[in-house]
Amino acid sequence: MQSLAWRKSSRSTQGTSEQCVELAQLPDGIGLRDSKAPDAGNLVLTRQAFADLVQQVKHR
């Protein structure tokens, strides 16, 4: 399996560096992980679930 290309959220650079989220495009969805603990696991969402999550966060 190829290594995933994780990228840090552009919002992670603002304020404290302790709250960082990284994303990776997967064949069937989007991976999310904590950049402070990359080996602790990740959350995998479908593209639609990720889009819904982003919309919910924007409206808070």
HTML snippet that shows the backbone in 3Dmol.js (N, CA, C, O; Angstrom):
<script src="https://3Dmol.org/build/3Dmol-min.js"></script>
<div id="view" style="width:600px;height:400px;position:relative"></div>
<script>
const pdb = `
ATOM      1  N   MET A   1       0.840  -1.191   0.000  1.00  0.00           N
ATOM      2  CA  MET A   1       0.000   0.000   0.000  1.00  0.00           C
ATOM      3  C   MET A   1       0.881   1.250   0.000  1.00  0.00           C
ATOM      4  O   MET A   1       1.882   1.316   0.714  1.00  0.00           O
ATOM      5  N   GLN A   2       0.502   2.227  -0.799  1.00  0.00           N
ATOM      6  CA  GLN A   2       1.260   3.470  -0.875  1.00  0.00           C
ATOM      7  C   GLN A   2       1.079   4.284   0.397  1.00  0.00           C
ATOM      8  O   GLN A   2       0.049   4.207   1.067  1.00  0.00           O
ATOM      9  N   SER A   3       2.102   5.063   0.710  1.00  0.00           N
ATOM     10  CA  SER A   3       2.015   5.983   1.838  1.00  0.00           C
ATOM     11  C   SER A   3       1.042   7.107   1.485  1.00  0.00           C
ATOM     12  O   SER A   3       1.056   7.629   0.370  1.00  0.00           O
ATOM     13  N   LEU A   4       0.212   7.463   2.437  1.00  0.00           N
ATOM     14  CA  LEU A   4      -0.758   8.535   2.203  1.00  0.00           C
ATOM     15  C   LEU A   4      -0.084   9.892   2.292  1.00  0.00           C
ATOM     16  O   LEU A   4       0.858  10.080   3.062  1.00  0.00           O
ATOM     17  N   ALA A   5      -0.569  10.827   1.505  1.00  0.00           N
ATOM     18  CA  ALA A   5      -0.069  12.207   1.529  1.00  0.00           C
ATOM     19  C   ALA A   5      -0.961  13.003   2.479  1.00  0.00           C
ATOM     20  O   ALA A   5      -2.003  13.517   2.072  1.00  0.00           O
ATOM     21  N   TRP A   6      -0.555  13.104   3.733  1.00  0.00           N
ATOM     22  CA  TRP A   6      -1.310  13.866   4.730  1.00  0.00           C
ATOM     23  C   TRP A   6      -0.948  15.332   4.596  1.00  0.00           C
ATOM     24  O   TRP A   6       0.216  15.674   4.389  1.00  0.00           O
ATOM     25  N   ARG A   7      -1.948  16.200   4.716  1.00  0.00           N
ATOM     26  CA  ARG A   7      -1.672  17.644   4.706  1.00  0.00           C
ATOM     27  C   ARG A   7      -2.369  18.281   5.901  1.00  0.00           C
ATOM     28  O   ARG A   7      -3.466  17.890   6.299  1.00  0.00           O
ATOM     29  N   LYS A   8      -1.695  19.263   6.447  1.00  0.00           N
ATOM     30  CA  LYS A   8      -2.216  19.942   7.632  1.00  0.00           C
ATOM     31  C   LYS A   8      -3.245  20.993   7.231  1.00  0.00           C
ATOM     32  O   LYS A   8      -3.093  21.670   6.214  1.00  0.00           O
ATOM     33  N   SER A   9      -4.265  21.117   8.020  1.00  0.00           N
ATOM     34  CA  SER A   9      -5.285  22.137   7.783  1.00  0.00           C
ATOM     35  C   SER A   9      -4.652  23.515   7.821  1.00  0.00           C
ATOM     36  O   SER A   9      -3.790  23.783   8.658  1.00  0.00           O
ATOM     37  N   SER A  10      -5.073  24.386   6.924  1.00  0.00           N
ATOM     38  CA  SER A  10      -4.548  25.754   6.928  1.00  0.00           C
ATOM     39  C   SER A  10      -4.945  26.491   8.201  1.00  0.00           C
ATOM     40  O   SER A  10      -4.259  27.427   8.610  1.00  0.00           O
ATOM     41  N   ARG A  11      -6.031  26.087   8.825  1.00  0.00           N
ATOM     42  CA  ARG A  11      -6.474  26.694  10.085  1.00  0.00           C
ATOM     43  C   ARG A  11      -5.582  26.303  11.262  1.00  0.00           C
ATOM     44  O   ARG A  11      -5.582  26.983  12.288  1.00  0.00           O
ATOM     45  N   SER A  12      -4.829  25.225  11.123  1.00  0.00           N
ATOM     46  CA  SER A  12      -3.982  24.751  12.214  1.00  0.00           C
ATOM     47  C   SER A  12      -2.837  25.698  12.516  1.00  0.00           C
ATOM     48  O   SER A  12      -2.297  25.676  13.622  1.00  0.00           O
ATOM     49  N   THR A  13      -2.459  26.523  11.563  1.00  0.00           N
ATOM     50  CA  THR A  13      -1.330  27.422  11.781  1.00  0.00           C
ATOM     51  C   THR A  13      -1.734  28.676  12.550  1.00  0.00           C
ATOM     52  O   THR A  13      -0.872  29.440  12.985  1.00  0.00           O
ATOM     53  N   GLN A  14      -3.023  28.891  12.720  1.00  0.00           N
ATOM     54  CA  GLN A  14      -3.485  30.065  13.454  1.00  0.00           C
ATOM     55  C   GLN A  14      -3.635  29.714  14.929  1.00  0.00           C
ATOM     56  O   GLN A  14      -4.134  28.641  15.269  1.00  0.00           O
ATOM     57  N   GLY A  15      -3.210  30.608  15.793  1.00  0.00           N
ATOM     58  CA  GLY A  15      -3.357  30.366  17.232  1.00  0.00           C
ATOM     59  C   GLY A  15      -2.376  29.321  17.717  1.00  0.00           C
ATOM     60  O   GLY A  15      -1.198  29.351  17.362  1.00  0.00           O
ATOM     61  N   THR A  16      -2.856  28.410  18.517  1.00  0.00           N
ATOM     62  CA  THR A  16      -1.989  27.397  19.109  1.00  0.00           C
ATOM     63  C   THR A  16      -1.694  26.269  18.130  1.00  0.00           C
ATOM     64  O   THR A  16      -2.575  25.841  17.384  1.00  0.00           O
ATOM     65  N   SER A  17      -0.469  25.794  18.134  1.00  0.00           N
ATOM     66  CA  SER A  17      -0.090  24.685  17.256  1.00  0.00           C
ATOM     67  C   SER A  17      -0.488  23.340  17.861  1.00  0.00           C
ATOM     68  O   SER A  17      -0.254  22.294  17.256  1.00  0.00           O
ATOM     69  N   GLU A  18      -1.082  23.364  19.043  1.00  0.00           N
ATOM     70  CA  GLU A  18      -1.468  22.119  19.705  1.00  0.00           C
ATOM     71  C   GLU A  18      -2.768  21.549  19.158  1.00  0.00           C
ATOM     72  O   GLU A  18      -3.119  20.419  19.497  1.00  0.00           O
ATOM     73  N   GLN A  19      -3.487  22.274  18.336  1.00  0.00           N
ATOM     74  CA  GLN A  19      -4.767  21.814  17.810  1.00  0.00           C
ATOM     75  C   GLN A  19      -4.668  21.676  16.300  1.00  0.00           C
ATOM     76  O   GLN A  19      -5.206  22.502  15.563  1.00  0.00           O
ATOM     77  N   CYS A  20      -3.988  20.642  15.837  1.00  0.00           N
ATOM     78  CA  CYS A  20      -3.748  20.457  14.417  1.00  0.00           C
ATOM     79  C   CYS A  20      -4.494  19.240  13.883  1.00  0.00           C
ATOM     80  O   CYS A  20      -4.547  18.187  14.519  1.00  0.00           O
ATOM     81  N   VAL A  21      -5.060  19.413  12.713  1.00  0.00           N
ATOM     82  CA  VAL A  21      -5.766  18.341  12.027  1.00  0.00           C
ATOM     83  C   VAL A  21      -5.093  18.147  10.679  1.00  0.00           C
ATOM     84  O   VAL A  21      -4.739  19.115  10.005  1.00  0.00           O
ATOM     85  N   GLU A  22      -4.917  16.883  10.290  1.00  0.00           N
ATOM     86  CA  GLU A  22      -4.371  16.571   8.982  1.00  0.00           C
ATOM     87  C   GLU A  22      -5.399  15.772   8.191  1.00  0.00           C
ATOM     88  O   GLU A  22      -6.177  15.007   8.760  1.00  0.00           O
ATOM     89  N   LEU A  23      -5.392  15.959   6.867  1.00  0.00           N
ATOM     90  CA  LEU A  23      -6.319  15.284   5.965  1.00  0.00           C
ATOM     91  C   LEU A  23      -5.532  14.507   4.921  1.00  0.00           C
ATOM     92  O   LEU A  23      -4.421  14.887   4.553  1.00  0.00           O
ATOM     93  N   ALA A  24      -6.119  13.417   4.451  1.00  0.00           N
ATOM     94  CA  ALA A  24      -5.550  12.661   3.330  1.00  0.00           C
ATOM     95  C   ALA A  24      -6.687  12.198   2.436  1.00  0.00           C
ATOM     96  O   ALA A  24      -7.735  11.766   2.917  1.00  0.00           O
ATOM     97  N   GLN A  25      -6.472  12.291   1.137  1.00  0.00           N
ATOM     98  CA  GLN A  25      -7.465  11.772   0.199  1.00  0.00           C
ATOM     99  C   GLN A  25      -7.266  10.265   0.086  1.00  0.00           C
ATOM    100  O   GLN A  25      -6.155   9.789  -0.150  1.00  0.00           O
ATOM    101  N   LEU A  26      -8.338   9.533   0.255  1.00  0.00           N
ATOM    102  CA  LEU A  26      -8.331   8.086   0.140  1.00  0.00           C
ATOM    103  C   LEU A  26      -9.131   7.701  -1.103  1.00  0.00           C
ATOM    104  O   LEU A  26      -9.906   8.516  -1.604  1.00  0.00           O
ATOM    105  N   PRO A  27      -8.963   6.498  -1.603  1.00  0.00           N
ATOM    106  CA  PRO A  27      -9.734   6.101  -2.784  1.00  0.00           C
ATOM    107  C   PRO A  27     -11.249   6.237  -2.585  1.00  0.00           C
ATOM    108  O   PRO A  27     -11.970   6.586  -3.519  1.00  0.00           O
ATOM    109  N   ASP A  28     -11.722   5.963  -1.380  1.00  0.00           N
ATOM    110  CA  ASP A  28     -13.167   5.988  -1.135  1.00  0.00           C
ATOM    111  C   ASP A  28     -13.600   7.016  -0.100  1.00  0.00           C
ATOM    112  O   ASP A  28     -14.708   6.918   0.428  1.00  0.00           O
ATOM    113  N   GLY A  29     -12.757   7.999   0.206  1.00  0.00           N
ATOM    114  CA  GLY A  29     -13.154   8.978   1.206  1.00  0.00           C
ATOM    115  C   GLY A  29     -12.020   9.894   1.614  1.00  0.00           C
ATOM    116  O   GLY A  29     -11.065  10.116   0.870  1.00  0.00           O
ATOM    117  N   ILE A  30     -12.157  10.419   2.826  1.00  0.00           N
ATOM    118  CA  ILE A  30     -11.195  11.366   3.388  1.00  0.00           C
ATOM    119  C   ILE A  30     -10.744  10.842   4.747  1.00  0.00           C
ATOM    120  O   ILE A  30     -11.567  10.431   5.565  1.00  0.00           O
ATOM    121  N   GLY A  31      -9.433  10.857   4.986  1.00  0.00           N
ATOM    122  CA  GLY A  31      -8.888  10.471   6.280  1.00  0.00           C
ATOM    123  C   GLY A  31      -8.597  11.714   7.099  1.00  0.00           C
ATOM    124  O   GLY A  31      -8.118  12.717   6.570  1.00  0.00           O
ATOM    125  N   LEU A  32      -8.886  11.648   8.387  1.00  0.00           N
ATOM    126  CA  LEU A  32      -8.601  12.740   9.330  1.00  0.00           C
ATOM    127  C   LEU A  32      -7.769  12.178  10.467  1.00  0.00           C
ATOM    128  O   LEU A  32      -8.026  11.068  10.932  1.00  0.00           O
ATOM    129  N   ARG A  33      -6.763  12.936  10.928  1.00  0.00           N
ATOM    130  CA  ARG A  33      -5.970  12.499  12.073  1.00  0.00           C
ATOM    131  C   ARG A  33      -5.425  13.702  12.829  1.00  0.00           C
ATOM    132  O   ARG A  33      -5.391  14.819  12.313  1.00  0.00           O
ATOM    133  N   ASP A  34      -5.008  13.453  14.039  1.00  0.00           N
ATOM    134  CA  ASP A  34      -4.380  14.446  14.900  1.00  0.00           C
ATOM    135  C   ASP A  34      -2.896  14.471  14.568  1.00  0.00           C
ATOM    136  O   ASP A  34      -2.223  13.447  14.693  1.00  0.00           O
ATOM    137  N   SER A  35      -2.374  15.608  14.151  1.00  0.00           N
ATOM    138  CA  SER A  35      -0.966  15.675  13.759  1.00  0.00           C
ATOM    139  C   SER A  35      -0.007  15.450  14.926  1.00  0.00           C
ATOM    140  O   SER A  35       1.151  15.092  14.712  1.00  0.00           O
ATOM    141  N   LYS A  36      -0.474  15.654  16.151  1.00  0.00           N
ATOM    142  CA  LYS A  36       0.382  15.416  17.321  1.00  0.00           C
ATOM    143  C   LYS A  36       0.550  13.930  17.590  1.00  0.00           C
ATOM    144  O   LYS A  36       1.518  13.522  18.231  1.00  0.00           O
ATOM    145  N   ALA A  37      -0.386  13.115  17.105  1.00  0.00           N
ATOM    146  CA  ALA A  37      -0.357  11.673  17.372  1.00  0.00           C
ATOM    147  C   ALA A  37      -0.726  10.906  16.095  1.00  0.00           C
ATOM    148  O   ALA A  37      -1.753  10.228  16.055  1.00  0.00           O
ATOM    149  N   PRO A  38       0.102  11.011  15.063  1.00  0.00           N
ATOM    150  CA  PRO A  38      -0.247  10.403  13.780  1.00  0.00           C
ATOM    151  C   PRO A  38      -0.374   8.879  13.822  1.00  0.00           C
ATOM    152  O   PRO A  38      -1.072   8.299  12.991  1.00  0.00           O
ATOM    153  N   ASP A  39       0.280   8.236  14.761  1.00  0.00           N
ATOM    154  CA  ASP A  39       0.203   6.776  14.860  1.00  0.00           C
ATOM    155  C   ASP A  39      -0.945   6.300  15.741  1.00  0.00           C
ATOM    156  O   ASP A  39      -1.121   5.097  15.935  1.00  0.00           O
ATOM    157  N   ALA A  40      -1.725   7.235  16.274  1.00  0.00           N
ATOM    158  CA  ALA A  40      -2.825   6.875  17.178  1.00  0.00           C
ATOM    159  C   ALA A  40      -4.093   6.473  16.426  1.00  0.00           C
ATOM    160  O   ALA A  40      -5.098   6.126  17.047  1.00  0.00           O
ATOM    161  N   GLY A  41      -4.053   6.516  15.120  1.00  0.00           N
ATOM    162  CA  GLY A  41      -5.220   6.144  14.334  1.00  0.00           C
ATOM    163  C   GLY A  41      -5.795   7.335  13.608  1.00  0.00           C
ATOM    164  O   GLY A  41      -5.340   8.467  13.771  1.00  0.00           O
ATOM    165  N   ASN A  42      -6.799   7.061  12.805  1.00  0.00           N
ATOM    166  CA  ASN A  42      -7.431   8.129  12.046  1.00  0.00           C
ATOM    167  C   ASN A  42      -8.906   7.812  11.861  1.00  0.00           C
ATOM    168  O   ASN A  42      -9.359   6.686  12.071  1.00  0.00           O
ATOM    169  N   LEU A  43      -9.622   8.821  11.468  1.00  0.00           N
ATOM    170  CA  LEU A  43     -11.045   8.714  11.189  1.00  0.00           C
ATOM    171  C   LEU A  43     -11.205   8.750   9.677  1.00  0.00           C
ATOM    172  O   LEU A  43     -10.611   9.598   9.011  1.00  0.00           O
ATOM    173  N   VAL A  44     -11.998   7.843   9.130  1.00  0.00           N
ATOM    174  CA  VAL A  44     -12.240   7.818   7.692  1.00  0.00           C
ATOM    175  C   VAL A  44     -13.710   8.144   7.445  1.00  0.00           C
ATOM    176  O   VAL A  44     -14.608   7.509   7.998  1.00  0.00           O
ATOM    177  N   LEU A  45     -13.929   9.138   6.611  1.00  0.00           N
ATOM    178  CA  LEU A  45     -15.282   9.569   6.265  1.00  0.00           C
ATOM    179  C   LEU A  45     -15.481   9.453   4.761  1.00  0.00           C
ATOM    180  O   LEU A  45     -14.532   9.593   3.989  1.00  0.00           O
ATOM    181  N   THR A  46     -16.717   9.196   4.350  1.00  0.00           N
ATOM    182  CA  THR A  46     -17.021   9.279   2.928  1.00  0.00           C
ATOM    183  C   THR A  46     -16.876  10.741   2.522  1.00  0.00           C
ATOM    184  O   THR A  46     -16.872  11.626   3.378  1.00  0.00           O
ATOM    185  N   ARG A  47     -16.761  10.991   1.258  1.00  0.00           N
ATOM    186  CA  ARG A  47     -16.650  12.382   0.789  1.00  0.00           C
ATOM    187  C   ARG A  47     -17.899  13.183   1.173  1.00  0.00           C
ATOM    188  O   ARG A  47     -17.800  14.350   1.551  1.00  0.00           O
ATOM    189  N   GLN A  48     -19.068  12.554   1.075  1.00  0.00           N
ATOM    190  CA  GLN A  48     -20.305  13.246   1.439  1.00  0.00           C
ATOM    191  C   GLN A  48     -20.344  13.546   2.933  1.00  0.00           C
ATOM    192  O   GLN A  48     -20.746  14.638   3.332  1.00  0.00           O
ATOM    193  N   ALA A  49     -19.930  12.589   3.762  1.00  0.00           N
ATOM    194  CA  ALA A  49     -19.914  12.819   5.212  1.00  0.00           C
ATOM    195  C   ALA A  49     -18.927  13.924   5.568  1.00  0.00           C
ATOM    196  O   ALA A  49     -19.192  14.722   6.468  1.00  0.00           O
ATOM    197  N   PHE A  50     -17.784  13.980   4.870  1.00  0.00           N
ATOM    198  CA  PHE A  50     -16.810  15.036   5.116  1.00  0.00           C
ATOM    199  C   PHE A  50     -17.386  16.395   4.716  1.00  0.00           C
ATOM    200  O   PHE A  50     -17.237  17.375   5.446  1.00  0.00           O
ATOM    201  N   ALA A  51     -18.040  16.453   3.560  1.00  0.00           N
ATOM    202  CA  ALA A  51     -18.660  17.707   3.112  1.00  0.00           C
ATOM    203  C   ALA A  51     -19.717  18.168   4.112  1.00  0.00           C
ATOM    204  O   ALA A  51     -19.817  19.359   4.408  1.00  0.00           O
ATOM    205  N   ASP A  52     -20.505  17.227   4.634  1.00  0.00           N
ATOM    206  CA  ASP A  52     -21.523  17.562   5.637  1.00  0.00           C
ATOM    207  C   ASP A  52     -20.855  18.097   6.906  1.00  0.00           C
ATOM    208  O   ASP A  52     -21.322  19.079   7.483  1.00  0.00           O
ATOM    209  N   LEU A  53     -19.771  17.461   7.342  1.00  0.00           N
ATOM    210  CA  LEU A  53     -19.044  17.905   8.531  1.00  0.00           C
ATOM    211  C   LEU A  53     -18.528  19.336   8.345  1.00  0.00           C
ATOM    212  O   LEU A  53     -18.670  20.169   9.240  1.00  0.00           O
ATOM    213  N   VAL A  54     -17.938  19.614   7.200  1.00  0.00           N
ATOM    214  CA  VAL A  54     -17.417  20.957   6.923  1.00  0.00           C
ATOM    215  C   VAL A  54     -18.544  21.985   6.982  1.00  0.00           C
ATOM    216  O   VAL A  54     -18.371  23.056   7.563  1.00  0.00           O
ATOM    217  N   GLN A  55     -19.682  21.675   6.394  1.00  0.00           N
ATOM    218  CA  GLN A  55     -20.816  22.598   6.423  1.00  0.00           C
ATOM    219  C   GLN A  55     -21.297  22.845   7.854  1.00  0.00           C
ATOM    220  O   GLN A  55     -21.619  23.977   8.215  1.00  0.00           O
ATOM    221  N   GLN A  56     -21.347  21.791   8.662  1.00  0.00           N
ATOM    222  CA  GLN A  56     -21.770  21.948  10.059  1.00  0.00           C
ATOM    223  C   GLN A  56     -20.795  22.819  10.836  1.00  0.00           C
ATOM    224  O   GLN A  56     -21.212  23.658  11.635  1.00  0.00           O
ATOM    225  N   VAL A  57     -19.505  22.628  10.609  1.00  0.00           N
ATOM    226  CA  VAL A  57     -18.491  23.426  11.310  1.00  0.00           C
ATOM    227  C   VAL A  57     -18.569  24.892  10.887  1.00  0.00           C
ATOM    228  O   VAL A  57     -18.420  25.786  11.720  1.00  0.00           O
ATOM    229  N   LYS A  58     -18.798  25.140   9.615  1.00  0.00           N
ATOM    230  CA  LYS A  58     -18.893  26.518   9.120  1.00  0.00           C
ATOM    231  C   LYS A  58     -20.063  27.274   9.741  1.00  0.00           C
ATOM    232  O   LYS A  58     -19.999  28.494   9.890  1.00  0.00           O
ATOM    233  N   HIS A  59     -21.113  26.574  10.097  1.00  0.00           N
ATOM    234  CA  HIS A  59     -22.311  27.218  10.635  1.00  0.00           C
ATOM    235  C   HIS A  59     -22.294  27.336  12.156  1.00  0.00           C
ATOM    236  O   HIS A  59     -23.315  27.699  12.739  1.00  0.00           O
ATOM    237  N   ARG A  60     -21.197  27.049  12.809  1.00  0.00           N
ATOM    238  CA  ARG A  60     -21.095  27.188  14.266  1.00  0.00           C
ATOM    239  C   ARG A  60     -20.439  28.468  14.624  1.00  0.00           C
ATOM    240  O   ARG A  60     -20.264  28.762  15.807  1.00  0.00           O
TER     241      ARG A  60
END
`;
const viewer = $3Dmol.createViewer("view");
viewer.addModel(pdb, "pdb");
viewer.setStyle({}, {cartoon: {color: "spectrum"}});
viewer.zoomTo();
viewer.render();
</script>
